[in-house]
Amino acid sequence: MADRFNFLYPRSRYYGKVNPENLVFNANLQEFAHRVSIICNLETAGKISAEDAYDRVKKLWSELRTSKQELGVGKNPFSNGEGGDKMTE
Protein backbone atom coordinates (compact mmCIF):
# COMPACT_ATOMS: atom_id res chain seq x y z
CA MET A 1 0.00 0.00 0.00
CA ALA A 2 2.87 2.39 0.78
CA ASP A 3 4.33 1.80 -2.68
CA ARG A 4 1.04 2.82 -4.28
CA PHE A 5 0.85 5.95 -2.13
CA ASN A 6 4.45 6.90 -3.01
CA PHE A 7 3.70 6.35 -6.70
CA LEU A 8 0.55 8.47 -6.66
CA TYR A 9 1.89 11.19 -4.35
CA PRO A 10 5.65 11.42 -4.92
CA ARG A 11 7.74 13.66 -2.70
CA SER A 12 11.20 14.93 -3.48
CA ARG A 13 14.00 15.46 -1.01
CA TYR A 14 14.79 18.97 0.13
CA TYR A 15 18.30 20.16 -0.70
CA GLY A 16 18.16 23.77 0.46
CA LYS A 17 19.09 25.48 3.70
CA VAL A 18 17.50 23.40 6.45
CA ASN A 19 15.27 25.28 8.86
CA PRO A 20 11.63 24.68 9.84
CA GLU A 21 10.21 27.47 7.67
CA ASN A 22 11.95 26.24 4.53
CA LEU A 23 10.90 22.65 5.13
CA VAL A 24 7.25 23.62 5.64
CA PHE A 25 7.27 25.85 2.57
CA ASN A 26 8.88 23.08 0.51
CA ALA A 27 6.07 20.72 1.55
CA ASN A 28 3.51 23.39 0.63
CA LEU A 29 5.21 23.93 -2.72
CA GLN A 30 5.17 20.22 -3.53
CA GLU A 31 1.49 20.02 -2.57
CA PHE A 32 0.79 23.02 -4.82
CA ALA A 33 2.55 21.34 -7.76
CA HIS A 34 0.65 18.11 -7.19
CA ARG A 35 -2.73 19.85 -7.05
CA VAL A 36 -1.97 21.94 -10.15
CA SER A 37 -1.10 18.73 -11.98
CA ILE A 38 -4.45 17.22 -11.02
CA ILE A 39 -6.32 20.35 -12.08
CA CYS A 40 -4.51 20.39 -15.44
CA ASN A 41 -5.34 16.74 -15.99
CA LEU A 42 -9.01 17.34 -15.18
CA GLU A 43 -9.14 20.25 -17.62
CA THR A 44 -7.35 18.29 -20.33
CA ALA A 45 -9.81 15.40 -19.91
CA GLY A 46 -12.74 17.81 -20.21
CA LYS A 47 -13.97 17.23 -16.65
CA ILE A 48 -13.71 20.93 -15.75
CA SER A 49 -13.69 24.08 -17.88
CA ALA A 50 -10.59 26.11 -18.59
CA GLU A 51 -12.03 29.00 -16.59
CA ASP A 52 -12.69 26.74 -13.60
CA ALA A 53 -9.15 25.34 -13.84
CA TYR A 54 -7.73 28.86 -13.98
CA ASP A 55 -9.74 29.95 -10.95
CA ARG A 56 -8.64 26.90 -8.96
CA VAL A 57 -4.96 27.39 -9.80
CA LYS A 58 -5.22 31.09 -9.02
CA LYS A 59 -6.70 30.27 -5.59
CA LEU A 60 -3.95 27.71 -4.90
CA TRP A 61 -1.30 30.25 -5.94
CA SER A 62 -2.77 32.81 -3.55
CA GLU A 63 -2.67 30.26 -0.72
CA LEU A 64 0.95 29.41 -1.53
CA ARG A 65 1.96 33.08 -1.61
CA THR A 66 0.21 33.64 1.74
CA SER A 67 2.03 30.69 3.31
CA LYS A 68 5.36 32.04 2.02
CA GLN A 69 4.68 35.44 3.56
CA GLU A 70 3.49 33.99 6.87
CA LEU A 71 6.52 31.71 7.12
CA GLY A 72 8.90 34.54 6.22
CA VAL A 73 10.68 32.47 3.58
CA GLY A 74 13.25 34.47 1.63
CA LYS A 75 13.56 37.26 4.18
CA ASN A 76 16.86 38.03 5.85
CA PRO A 77 16.17 37.74 9.60
CA PHE A 78 19.28 39.81 10.39
CA SER A 79 18.32 42.78 8.25
CA ASN A 80 17.46 45.98 10.13
CA GLY A 81 15.18 47.22 7.33
CA GLU A 82 17.30 50.34 6.58
CA GLY A 83 18.27 49.32 3.06
CA GLY A 84 21.71 48.69 1.72
CA ASP A 85 21.24 44.93 1.93
CA LYS A 86 20.97 43.59 -1.62
CA MET A 87 19.72 40.21 -0.37
CA THR A 88 16.37 41.63 0.81
CA GLU A 89 15.62 43.85 -2.18
PyMOL commands that place a pseudoatom at each C-alpha (Angstrom):
pseudoatom trace, name=CA, resn=MET, resi=1, chain=A, elem=C, hetatm=0, pos=[0.000, 0.000, 0.000]
pseudoatom trace, name=CA, resn=ALA, resi=2, chain=A, elem=C, hetatm=0, pos=[2.871, 2.391, 0.783]
pseudoatom trace, name=CA, resn=ASP, resi=3, chain=A, elem=C, hetatm=0, pos=[4.327, 1.802, -2.680]
pseudoatom trace, name=CA, resn=ARG, resi=4, chain=A, elem=C, hetatm=0, pos=[1.036, 2.825, -4.283]
pseudoatom trace, name=CA, resn=PHE, resi=5, chain=A, elem=C, hetatm=0, pos=[0.855, 5.951, -2.125]
pseudoatom trace, name=CA, resn=ASN, resi=6, chain=A, elem=C, hetatm=0, pos=[4.454, 6.902, -3.007]
pseudoatom trace, name=CA, resn=PHE, resi=7, chain=A, elem=C, hetatm=0, pos=[3.704, 6.350, -6.696]
pseudoatom trace, name=CA, resn=LEU, resi=8, chain=A, elem=C, hetatm=0, pos=[0.547, 8.473, -6.663]
pseudoatom trace, name=CA, resn=TYR, resi=9, chain=A, elem=C, hetatm=0, pos=[1.894, 11.186, -4.353]
pseudoatom trace, name=CA, resn=PRO, resi=10, chain=A, elem=C, hetatm=0, pos=[5.651, 11.417, -4.921]
pseudoatom trace, name=CA, resn=ARG, resi=11, chain=A, elem=C, hetatm=0, pos=[7.740, 13.665, -2.696]
pseudoatom trace, name=CA, resn=SER, resi=12, chain=A, elem=C, hetatm=0, pos=[11.200, 14.926, -3.478]
pseudoatom trace, name=CA, resn=ARG, resi=13, chain=A, elem=C, hetatm=0, pos=[14.005, 15.458, -1.014]
pseudoatom trace, name=CA, resn=TYR, resi=14, chain=A, elem=C, hetatm=0, pos=[14.786, 18.966, 0.132]
pseudoatom trace, name=CA, resn=TYR, resi=15, chain=A, elem=C, hetatm=0, pos=[18.298, 20.156, -0.698]
pseudoatom trace, name=CA, resn=GLY, resi=16, chain=A, elem=C, hetatm=0, pos=[18.156, 23.767, 0.459]
pseudoatom trace, name=CA, resn=LYS, resi=17, chain=A, elem=C, hetatm=0, pos=[19.089, 25.478, 3.697]
pseudoatom trace, name=CA, resn=VAL, resi=18, chain=A, elem=C, hetatm=0, pos=[17.498, 23.404, 6.451]
pseudoatom trace, name=CA, resn=ASN, resi=19, chain=A, elem=C, hetatm=0, pos=[15.269, 25.283, 8.859]
pseudoatom trace, name=CA, resn=PRO, resi=20, chain=A, elem=C, hetatm=0, pos=[11.633, 24.676, 9.838]
pseudoatom trace, name=CA, resn=GLU, resi=21, chain=A, elem=C, hetatm=0, pos=[10.209, 27.470, 7.675]
pseudoatom trace, name=CA, resn=ASN, resi=22, chain=A, elem=C, hetatm=0, pos=[11.950, 26.242, 4.525]
pseudoatom trace, name=CA, resn=LEU, resi=23, chain=A, elem=C, hetatm=0, pos=[10.896, 22.647, 5.131]
pseudoatom trace, name=CA, resn=VAL, resi=24, chain=A, elem=C, hetatm=0, pos=[7.250, 23.624, 5.643]
pseudoatom trace, name=CA, resn=PHE, resi=25, chain=A, elem=C, hetatm=0, pos=[7.268, 25.851, 2.565]
pseudoatom trace, name=CA, resn=ASN, resi=26, chain=A, elem=C, hetatm=0, pos=[8.878, 23.077, 0.513]
pseudoatom trace, name=CA, resn=ALA, resi=27, chain=A, elem=C, hetatm=0, pos=[6.074, 20.718, 1.553]
pseudoatom trace, name=CA, resn=ASN, resi=28, chain=A, elem=C, hetatm=0, pos=[3.510, 23.393, 0.632]
pseudoatom trace, name=CA, resn=LEU, resi=29, chain=A, elem=C, hetatm=0, pos=[5.206, 23.933, -2.721]
pseudoatom trace, name=CA, resn=GLN, resi=30, chain=A, elem=C, hetatm=0, pos=[5.169, 20.220, -3.527]
pseudoatom trace, name=CA, resn=GLU, resi=31, chain=A, elem=C, hetatm=0, pos=[1.488, 20.017, -2.572]
pseudoatom trace, name=CA, resn=PHE, resi=32, chain=A, elem=C, hetatm=0, pos=[0.786, 23.020, -4.820]
pseudoatom trace, name=CA, resn=ALA, resi=33, chain=A, elem=C, hetatm=0, pos=[2.550, 21.345, -7.756]
pseudoatom trace, name=CA, resn=HIS, resi=34, chain=A, elem=C, hetatm=0, pos=[0.650, 18.110, -7.187]
pseudoatom trace, name=CA, resn=ARG, resi=35, chain=A, elem=C, hetatm=0, pos=[-2.725, 19.852, -7.052]
pseudoatom trace, name=CA, resn=VAL, resi=36, chain=A, elem=C, hetatm=0, pos=[-1.971, 21.943, -10.150]
pseudoatom trace, name=CA, resn=SER, resi=37, chain=A, elem=C, hetatm=0, pos=[-1.096, 18.733, -11.982]
pseudoatom trace, name=CA, resn=ILE, resi=38, chain=A, elem=C, hetatm=0, pos=[-4.446, 17.215, -11.019]
pseudoatom trace, name=CA, resn=ILE, resi=39, chain=A, elem=C, hetatm=0, pos=[-6.322, 20.355, -12.085]
pseudoatom trace, name=CA, resn=CYS, resi=40, chain=A, elem=C, hetatm=0, pos=[-4.508, 20.388, -15.438]
pseudoatom trace, name=CA, resn=ASN, resi=41, chain=A, elem=C, hetatm=0, pos=[-5.345, 16.740, -15.994]
pseudoatom trace, name=CA, resn=LEU, resi=42, chain=A, elem=C, hetatm=0, pos=[-9.015, 17.344, -15.178]
pseudoatom trace, name=CA, resn=GLU, resi=43, chain=A, elem=C, hetatm=0, pos=[-9.141, 20.253, -17.618]
pseudoatom trace, name=CA, resn=THR, resi=44, chain=A, elem=C, hetatm=0, pos=[-7.348, 18.291, -20.331]
pseudoatom trace, name=CA, resn=ALA, resi=45, chain=A, elem=C, hetatm=0, pos=[-9.806, 15.404, -19.906]
pseudoatom trace, name=CA, resn=GLY, resi=46, chain=A, elem=C, hetatm=0, pos=[-12.742, 17.806, -20.207]
pseudoatom trace, name=CA, resn=LYS, resi=47, chain=A, elem=C, hetatm=0, pos=[-13.971, 17.232, -16.654]
pseudoatom trace, name=CA, resn=ILE, resi=48, chain=A, elem=C, hetatm=0, pos=[-13.714, 20.932, -15.749]
pseudoatom trace, name=CA, resn=SER, resi=49, chain=A, elem=C, hetatm=0, pos=[-13.690, 24.076, -17.875]
pseudoatom trace, name=CA, resn=ALA, resi=50, chain=A, elem=C, hetatm=0, pos=[-10.592, 26.115, -18.594]
pseudoatom trace, name=CA, resn=GLU, resi=51, chain=A, elem=C, hetatm=0, pos=[-12.029, 29.003, -16.594]
pseudoatom trace, name=CA, resn=ASP, resi=52, chain=A, elem=C, hetatm=0, pos=[-12.687, 26.742, -13.595]
pseudoatom trace, name=CA, resn=ALA, resi=53, chain=A, elem=C, hetatm=0, pos=[-9.155, 25.339, -13.842]
pseudoatom trace, name=CA, resn=TYR, resi=54, chain=A, elem=C, hetatm=0, pos=[-7.729, 28.858, -13.983]
pseudoatom trace, name=CA, resn=ASP, resi=55, chain=A, elem=C, hetatm=0, pos=[-9.743, 29.953, -10.946]
pseudoatom trace, name=CA, resn=ARG, resi=56, chain=A, elem=C, hetatm=0, pos=[-8.638, 26.900, -8.955]
pseudoatom trace, name=CA, resn=VAL, resi=57, chain=A, elem=C, hetatm=0, pos=[-4.961, 27.388, -9.798]
pseudoatom trace, name=CA, resn=LYS, resi=58, chain=A, elem=C, hetatm=0, pos=[-5.221, 31.093, -9.024]
pseudoatom trace, name=CA, resn=LYS, resi=59, chain=A, elem=C, hetatm=0, pos=[-6.695, 30.270, -5.592]
pseudoatom trace, name=CA, resn=LEU, resi=60, chain=A, elem=C, hetatm=0, pos=[-3.948, 27.710, -4.904]
pseudoatom trace, name=CA, resn=TRP, resi=61, chain=A, elem=C, hetatm=0, pos=[-1.298, 30.253, -5.940]
pseudoatom trace, name=CA, resn=SER, resi=62, chain=A, elem=C, hetatm=0, pos=[-2.770, 32.811, -3.551]
pseudoatom trace, name=CA, resn=GLU, resi=63, chain=A, elem=C, hetatm=0, pos=[-2.674, 30.264, -0.722]
pseudoatom trace, name=CA, resn=LEU, resi=64, chain=A, elem=C, hetatm=0, pos=[0.955, 29.407, -1.531]
pseudoatom trace, name=CA, resn=ARG, resi=65, chain=A, elem=C, hetatm=0, pos=[1.958, 33.083, -1.610]
pseudoatom trace, name=CA, resn=THR, resi=66, chain=A, elem=C, hetatm=0, pos=[0.215, 33.644, 1.737]
pseudoatom trace, name=CA, resn=SER, resi=67, chain=A, elem=C, hetatm=0, pos=[2.028, 30.690, 3.307]
pseudoatom trace, name=CA, resn=LYS, resi=68, chain=A, elem=C, hetatm=0, pos=[5.365, 32.042, 2.021]
pseudoatom trace, name=CA, resn=GLN, resi=69, chain=A, elem=C, hetatm=0, pos=[4.677, 35.440, 3.561]
pseudoatom trace, name=CA, resn=GLU, resi=70, chain=A, elem=C, hetatm=0, pos=[3.487, 33.986, 6.868]
pseudoatom trace, name=CA, resn=LEU, resi=71, chain=A, elem=C, hetatm=0, pos=[6.523, 31.709, 7.118]
pseudoatom trace, name=CA, resn=GLY, resi=72, chain=A, elem=C, hetatm=0, pos=[8.901, 34.544, 6.217]
pseudoatom trace, name=CA, resn=VAL, resi=73, chain=A, elem=C, hetatm=0, pos=[10.676, 32.472, 3.580]
pseudoatom trace, name=CA, resn=GLY, resi=74, chain=A, elem=C, hetatm=0, pos=[13.247, 34.470, 1.632]
pseudoatom trace, name=CA, resn=LYS, resi=75, chain=A, elem=C, hetatm=0, pos=[13.557, 37.261, 4.180]
pseudoatom trace, name=CA, resn=ASN, resi=76, chain=A, elem=C, hetatm=0, pos=[16.858, 38.029, 5.849]
pseudoatom trace, name=CA, resn=PRO, resi=77, chain=A, elem=C, hetatm=0, pos=[16.175, 37.743, 9.596]
pseudoatom trace, name=CA, resn=PHE, resi=78, chain=A, elem=C, hetatm=0, pos=[19.283, 39.807, 10.386]
pseudoatom trace, name=CA, resn=SER, resi=79, chain=A, elem=C, hetatm=0, pos=[18.320, 42.783, 8.251]
pseudoatom trace, name=CA, resn=ASN, resi=80, chain=A, elem=C, hetatm=0, pos=[17.458, 45.976, 10.134]
pseudoatom trace, name=CA, resn=GLY, resi=81, chain=A, elem=C, hetatm=0, pos=[15.185, 47.223, 7.333]
pseudoatom trace, name=CA, resn=GLU, resi=82, chain=A, elem=C, hetatm=0, pos=[17.296, 50.337, 6.582]
pseudoatom trace, name=CA, resn=GLY, resi=83, chain=A, elem=C, hetatm=0, pos=[18.268, 49.322, 3.058]
pseudoatom trace, name=CA, resn=GLY, resi=84, chain=A, elem=C, hetatm=0, pos=[21.712, 48.693, 1.717]
pseudoatom trace, name=CA, resn=ASP, resi=85, chain=A, elem=C, hetatm=0, pos=[21.243, 44.931, 1.928]
pseudoatom trace, name=CA, resn=LYS, resi=86, chain=A, elem=C, hetatm=0, pos=[20.971, 43.588, -1.620]
pseudoatom trace, name=CA, resn=MET, resi=87, chain=A, elem=C, hetatm=0, pos=[19.724, 40.211, -0.368]
pseudoatom trace, name=CA, resn=THR, resi=88, chain=A, elem=C, hetatm=0, pos=[16.373, 41.628, 0.811]
pseudoatom trace, name=CA, resn=GLU, resi=89, chain=A, elem=C, hetatm=0, pos=[15.620, 43.854, -2.179]
for i in range(1, 89): cmd.bond("trace and resi %d" % i, "trace and resi %d" % (i + 1))
show_as sticks, trace
zoom trace
